[in-house]
Amino acid sequence: MRGFGRSDQPWDGHDYDTYADDVAAILEDAGIAEPVALVGFSMGGGEVARFLTKQGKQRVSKAVLISSVVPYMLKTDDNPNGVPQSTFDEMTQGMKKDRAHFFKGFFKDFFGTGVVSHPVSDEVEMNAWRQTMMAGVDRSEQWRDTSPLERLDERSAMPVSSIAEHHDGGIARGCFVHVLRRTSVTG
């Protein structure tokens, strides 16, 4: 995904249409014409969902969305189980105040690390933090404009076999354990 890890660090194009176009460009550059299986975690789930609706089932054989932002993260009247805006505001303030410190605490919550529970090693948390620190500074601040606020209603348009997985705790405990919905939709 643009702006993360070792990819380019552009200051624009942080929206799901552009992310989907990036996937299409990668497949084209690699000369891959047959349908592919795509797996998206968190914001990557939004990227996979948007790619499906833009490219259609002819490009994707299977889709897996793990702890995806689809359809919408922000708590609203029509999304009462979403996250309150104040949470996103606090996260943004934390990133602006001390980005490195914010993400160190974020990954403890993300992996479900506590006084009693330590589902992953300190090194796994440190590696996640290191990868995040490699993301462009503007990218880690722009997440809030892309991730929670962009409505991704592509769920009903998923034209291939799909698995959507969400969890209620750290990713180490959640992956492939709490499958809420398994759908096979033809379109």
JOVEN-V317067 format. One record per residue. RES is the residue in one small letter. SS is DSSP state (~ for helix, > for strand, _ for the rest). PHI is phi in radians with two decimals (* if undefined). Layout:
res,ss,phi
RES,SS,PHI
RES,SS,PHI
This chain:
res,ss,phi
m,_,*
r,_,-0.96
g,_,1.50
f,_,-2.02
g,_,0.98
r,_,-1.66
s,_,-1.28
d,_,-0.99
q,_,-2.02
p,_,-1.21
w,_,-1.61
d,_,-2.43
g,_,1.41
h,_,-1.68
d,_,-2.56
y,~,-1.20
d,~,-1.10
t,~,-1.19
y,~,-1.02
a,~,-1.12
d,~,-1.12
d,~,-1.08
v,~,-1.08
a,~,-1.04
a,~,-1.14
i,~,-1.10
l,~,-1.09
e,~,-1.13
d,~,-1.06
a,_,-1.46
g,_,1.26
i,_,-1.61
a,_,-1.81
e,_,-1.34
p,_,-1.04
v,>,-2.09
a,>,-1.59
l,>,-2.05
v,>,-2.13
g,>,-2.23
f,>,-1.89
s,_,1.00
m,~,-1.11
g,~,-1.09
g,~,-1.12
g,~,-1.15
e,~,-1.12
v,~,-1.12
a,~,-1.06
r,~,-1.19
f,~,-1.05
l,~,-1.05
t,~,-1.29
k,~,-1.46
q,~,-1.72
g,_,1.45
k,_,-1.19
q,_,-1.15
r,_,-1.76
v,>,-2.23
s,>,-1.57
k,>,-2.59
a,>,-2.37
v,>,-2.19
l,>,-1.99
i,>,-1.92
s,_,0.79
s,_,-1.38
v,_,-1.34
v,_,-1.20
p,>,-1.62
y,_,-2.95
m,_,-1.63
l,>,-1.28
k,_,-1.27
t,>,-2.45
d,_,-1.02
d,_,-1.63
n,>,-2.42
p,_,-1.17
n,_,-1.63
g,_,-1.30
v,>,-1.61
p,_,-1.07
q,~,-0.96
s,~,-1.05
t,~,-1.14
f,~,-1.15
d,~,-1.11
e,~,-1.11
m,~,-1.12
t,~,-1.08
q,~,-1.07
g,~,-1.07
m,~,-1.16
k,~,-1.23
k,~,-1.23
d,~,-2.75
r,~,-0.97
a,~,-1.08
h,~,-1.15
f,~,-0.98
f,~,-1.24
k,~,-1.08
g,~,-1.22
f,~,-1.01
f,~,-1.27
k,~,-1.11
d,~,-1.15
f,~,-1.02
f,~,-1.54
g,_,1.34
t,_,-1.42
g,_,-2.53
v,_,-1.13
v,_,-1.61
s,_,-1.77
h,_,-2.46
p,_,-1.19
v,_,-2.30
s,_,-1.29
d,~,-1.01
e,~,-1.18
v,~,-1.13
e,~,-1.07
m,~,-1.12
n,~,-1.17
a,~,-1.08
w,~,-1.10
r,~,-1.06
q,~,-1.10
t,~,-1.16
m,~,-1.15
m,~,-1.37
a,_,-1.20
g,_,-1.04
v,~,-1.02
d,~,-1.13
r,~,-1.13
s,~,-1.29
e,~,-1.62
q,~,-1.32
w,~,-0.87
r,~,-1.18
d,~,-1.41
t,~,-1.64
s,_,-1.25
p,_,-1.39
l,_,-1.71
e,_,-1.61
r,_,-1.31
l,>,-2.07
d,_,-1.61
e,~,-1.31
r,~,-0.90
s,~,-1.28
a,~,-1.74
m,_,-1.13
p,_,-1.56
v,_,-2.35
s,>,-1.05
s,>,-2.37
i,>,-2.19
a,>,-2.02
e,>,-2.19
h,_,-2.27
h,_,-2.44
d,_,-1.95
g,_,-2.59
g,_,-1.10
i,~,-1.05
a,~,-1.09
r,~,-1.51
g,~,-1.65
c,_,-1.00
f,_,1.05
v,_,-1.84
h,_,-1.75
v,>,-1.44
l,>,-1.45
r,>,-2.58
r,>,-2.16
t,>,-2.18
s,>,-2.27
v,_,-2.08
t,_,-1.82
g,_,-2.43
